[in-house]
Amino acid sequence: MPEFKDMLKYFRMREGLSQSELAEKLGVSASRISMYEVGKREPDFETEEKIADFFNTDLNTLRGRDIENKEPAAPNTLPPIMEYYNQLN
């Protein structure tokens, strides 16, 4: 099941952005984006909202959760994301 770190990487790559480019657009350091993507750090709520707004998505999707029941999304609810995620190194 996707986690925040996976979804962040998915959205960033979908937009064709490097970690540095995304960091610049969000006003954070590239190392912070890197730490988010490897799961060594979690963003605070304000930063998480900024990321969701930037990618025009909601926090539940960014967190890899189903919007309706607040549970982790089942693989069949996000097939394009999971298909792309499975191709990542």
Number of C-alpha atoms within 10 A of each C-alpha: 11 21 16 22 21 22 19 22 21 20 19 18 15 12 11 11 14 14 19 16 14 20 18 12 12 15 11 13 14 17 12 16 23 17 14 18 21 13 13 10 13 16 15 8 10 9 14 18 16 15 23 19 12 13 15 11 13 14 18 17 19 23 19 23 21 15 13 8 8 11 11 16 20 14 13 9 11 16 11 11 18 19 11 12 15 9 7 11 4
